[in-house]
Amino acid sequence: MRPEPVPWPRHGWVRLGEGWASRLRSPLAPAELAEAEDWCRAGRPLVIARGRPGDGMGELRLGLATPDKRRIGLHVAADAAAGRLPPLPLAEALEAAPEGWQPMLTDLARRAQELGMAAAVYGSLAWQHRTGLRYVRPESDVDLLFAPRDRWQLDGVLKLLAAVGDGSPRPDGEILLPDGAAVAWRELAGQPARLLVKGVAEVSLRELSDVLALFDREDAA
């Protein structure tokens, strides 16, 4: 059986409520705290990041990325969240994409739907859509997220991404595994003996055969 969904998945989004600073679990430098407070006051969300070993069940790691590529990490109690959003569907992000990107991304979203999957997006395009600020640059990649349920969908999406090639934008991103971890799609497509896998709170190396077996079990479910 497929595991229960991760309650606070990476690449999802959170808006913090009033008084969130009192719910910090790790201190912020004064300048970072002031910037994060201004950000939240403007109603902008933060992205859910990977946890760390030792984090409690009721704690969140969040990221604030600015258009000039600065990063602020926040460690807060989960009850500081006033609302949450899932990873951004690619179909919703199209309106924020540069005009030159839209034909390729529209086709990619359509072909993923034909495989029975909805593509999601994170990174610069997602930040641009969620905030209305300018993040995407001419050299930006597009970071995609796919959650295939079985081996057929996995093989299909890897073939689809390989067929897109390295055009503009260059498709990057991750495949979500049935156990809630994720692996870079380009690495998985290369079929190395071992893969770097990003879990909820850790990064580890796994055998390729073990990763693929997760999808084989979904076929049999």
C-alpha positions as semicolon CSV with decimal commas, in nm:
position;residue;x (nm);y (nm);z (nm)
1;M;0,000;0,000;0,000
2;R;0,113;0,357;-0,068
3;P;0,226;0,539;0,251
4;E;0,019;0,823;0,389
5;P;0,110;1,163;0,237
6;V;0,374;1,364;0,419
7;P;0,174;1,627;0,618
8;W;0,418;1,911;0,540
9;P;0,570;1,814;0,203
10;R;0,880;1,980;0,063
11;H;0,796;2,241;-0,202
12;G;0,461;2,312;-0,039
13;W;0,394;2,664;0,093
14;V;0,304;2,820;0,425
15;R;0,178;3,161;0,532
16;L;0,273;3,247;0,888
17;G;0,020;3,400;1,123
18;E;0,051;3,700;1,353
19;G;0,300;3,653;1,633
20;W;0,489;3,383;1,443
21;A;0,824;3,519;1,564
22;S;0,737;3,407;1,917
23;R;0,709;3,052;1,777
24;L;1,064;3,038;1,642
25;R;1,250;2,724;1,744
26;S;1,590;2,857;1,633
27;P;1,693;3,223;1,657
28;L;1,734;3,450;1,355
29;A;1,985;3,730;1,317
30;P;1,813;4,066;1,376
31;A;1,840;4,172;1,009
32;E;1,699;3,839;0,891
33;L;1,415;3,854;1,143
34;A;1,323;4,206;1,029
35;E;1,322;4,100;0,665
36;A;1,113;3,791;0,737
37;E;0,864;4,001;0,933
38;D;0,832;4,248;0,644
39;W;0,786;3,957;0,405
40;C;0,509;3,796;0,608
41;R;0,342;4,130;0,671
42;A;0,312;4,168;0,293
43;G;0,117;3,839;0,284
44;R;0,386;3,645;0,102
45;P;0,431;3,272;0,166
46;L;0,740;3,072;0,252
47;V;0,836;2,737;0,104
48;I;0,847;2,418;0,310
49;A;1,203;2,289;0,329
50;R;1,355;1,958;0,432
51;G;1,363;1,904;0,806
52;R;1,669;1,807;1,004
53;P;1,737;1,501;1,216
54;G;1,621;1,578;1,568
55;D;1,343;1,817;1,467
56;G;1,023;1,754;1,660
57;M;0,698;1,639;1,503
58;G;0,544;1,983;1,558
59;E;0,826;2,180;1,395
60;L;0,875;2,318;1,045
61;R;1,173;2,426;0,839
62;L;1,078;2,703;0,596
63;G;1,269;2,896;0,334
64;L;1,250;3,256;0,219
65;A;1,418;3,320;-0,116
66;T;1,454;3,678;-0,237
67;P;1,468;3,781;-0,604
68;D;1,838;3,868;-0,560
69;K;1,907;3,507;-0,456
70;R;1,948;3,555;-0,082
71;R;1,815;3,278;0,140
72;I;1,673;3,291;0,492
73;G;1,590;2,970;0,673
74;L;1,323;2,967;0,944
75;H;1,267;2,701;1,207
76;V;0,925;2,743;1,365
77;A;0,655;2,555;1,551
78;A;0,401;2,414;1,308
79;D;0,120;2,599;1,484
80;A;0,275;2,927;1,365
81;A;0,127;2,849;1,022
82;A;-0,193;3,036;0,941
83;G;-0,243;2,859;0,608
84;R;-0,078;2,621;0,369
85;L;-0,069;2,558;-0,004
86;P;0,043;2,246;-0,195
87;P;0,331;2,246;-0,442
88;L;0,229;2,476;-0,727
89;P;0,069;2,298;-1,025
90;L;0,252;2,376;-1,348
91;A;-0,077;2,459;-1,518
92;E;-0,136;2,738;-1,265
93;A;0,217;2,876;-1,300
94;L;0,201;2,920;-1,678
95;E;0,066;3,275;-1,657
96;A;0,377;3,380;-1,462
97;A;0,620;3,217;-1,707
98;P;0,806;3,418;-1,971
99;E;0,621;3,419;-2,302
100;G;0,897;3,220;-2,469
101;W;0,861;2,941;-2,213
102;Q;0,488;2,898;-2,240
103;P;0,456;2,674;-2,551
104;M;0,698;2,414;-2,413
105;L;0,553;2,422;-2,061
106;T;0,195;2,408;-2,187
107;D;0,279;2,102;-2,396
108;L;0,464;1,941;-2,105
109;A;0,167;1,992;-1,871
110;R;-0,068;1,844;-2,131
111;R;0,148;1,539;-2,198
112;A;0,196;1,475;-1,826
113;Q;-0,182;1,486;-1,787
114;E;-0,209;1,223;-2,059
115;L;0,007;1,001;-1,839
116;G;-0,236;1,058;-1,553
117;M;-0,011;1,299;-1,362
118;A;-0,027;1,668;-1,286
119;A;0,314;1,831;-1,305
120;A;0,406;2,073;-1,027
121;V;0,673;2,341;-1,027
122;Y;0,905;2,486;-0,764
123;G;1,207;2,717;-0,770
124;S;1,218;3,053;-0,947
125;L;0,897;3,016;-1,149
126;A;0,698;2,912;-0,843
127;W;0,835;3,203;-0,637
128;Q;0,749;3,441;-0,920
129;H;0,391;3,314;-0,934
130;R;0,338;3,305;-0,556
131;T;0,479;3,653;-0,486
132;G;0,438;3,857;-0,805
133;L;0,807;3,950;-0,780
134;R;1,059;3,887;-1,055
135;Y;1,266;3,573;-1,002
136;V;1,297;3,417;-1,347
137;R;1,602;3,513;-1,550
138;P;1,689;3,423;-1,910
139;E;1,930;3,157;-1,784
140;S;1,687;3,006;-1,530
141;D;1,597;2,639;-1,535
142;V;1,241;2,529;-1,466
143;D;1,218;2,302;-1,162
144;L;0,948;2,039;-1,207
145;L;0,799;1,789;-0,965
146;F;0,626;1,467;-1,068
147;A;0,466;1,200;-0,847
148;P;0,426;0,882;-1,056
149;R;0,216;0,613;-0,890
150;D;0,364;0,312;-1,068
151;R;0,644;0,198;-1,299
152;W;0,446;0,275;-1,614
153;Q;0,399;0,637;-1,515
154;L;0,761;0,664;-1,402
155;D;0,896;0,533;-1,734
156;G;0,656;0,759;-1,922
157;V;0,755;1,079;-1,745
158;L;1,127;1,004;-1,776
159;K;1,086;0,952;-2,151
160;L;0,883;1,271;-2,174
161;L;1,146;1,478;-1,994
162;A;1,429;1,327;-2,196
163;A;1,244;1,415;-2,516
164;V;1,219;1,780;-2,409
165;G;1,597;1,796;-2,398
166;D;1,796;2,098;-2,286
167;G;1,604;2,375;-2,457
168;S;1,479;2,697;-2,305
169;P;1,388;2,657;-2,032
170;R;1,600;2,358;-1,937
171;P;1,380;2,115;-1,740
172;D;1,522;2,022;-1,402
173;G;1,354;1,894;-1,088
174;E;1,256;1,584;-0,897
175;I;1,057;1,263;-0,901
176;L;0,858;1,209;-0,582
177;L;0,893;0,850;-0,461
178;P;0,601;0,651;-0,319
179;D;0,754;0,673;0,030
180;G;0,760;1,055;0,025
181;A;1,130;1,099;-0,055
182;A;1,249;1,246;-0,385
183;V;1,527;1,202;-0,640
184;A;1,650;1,427;-0,920
185;W;1,488;1,307;-1,242
186;R;1,809;1,349;-1,443
187;E;1,998;1,131;-1,198
188;L;1,727;0,864;-1,202
189;A;1,716;0,871;-1,584
190;G;2,090;0,801;-1,589
191;Q;2,031;0,469;-1,406
192;P;2,338;0,479;-1,177
193;A;2,385;0,194;-0,930
194;R;2,312;0,429;-0,638
195;L;2,100;0,742;-0,615
196;L;2,108;1,047;-0,391
197;V;1,764;1,053;-0,228
198;K;1,619;1,347;-0,034
199;G;1,397;1,235;0,250
200;V;1,174;1,435;0,482
201;A;1,464;1,512;0,716
202;E;1,773;1,350;0,567
203;V;1,971;1,285;0,249
204;S;2,095;0,933;0,179
205;L;2,226;0,704;-0,093
206;R;1,998;0,422;-0,205
207;E;2,044;0,138;-0,447
208;L;1,872;0,199;-0,781
209;S;1,702;-0,140;-0,753
210;D;1,550;-0,043;-0,418
211;V;1,414;0,285;-0,559
212;L;1,260;0,114;-0,861
213;A;1,111;-0,157;-0,640
214;L;0,898;0,112;-0,471
215;F;0,714;0,163;-0,800
216;D;0,694;-0,210;-0,872
217;R;0,510;-0,252;-0,541
218;E;0,267;0,017;-0,652
219;D;0,201;-0,185;-0,971
220;A;0,108;-0,484;-0,758
221;A;-0,110;-0,287;-0,516
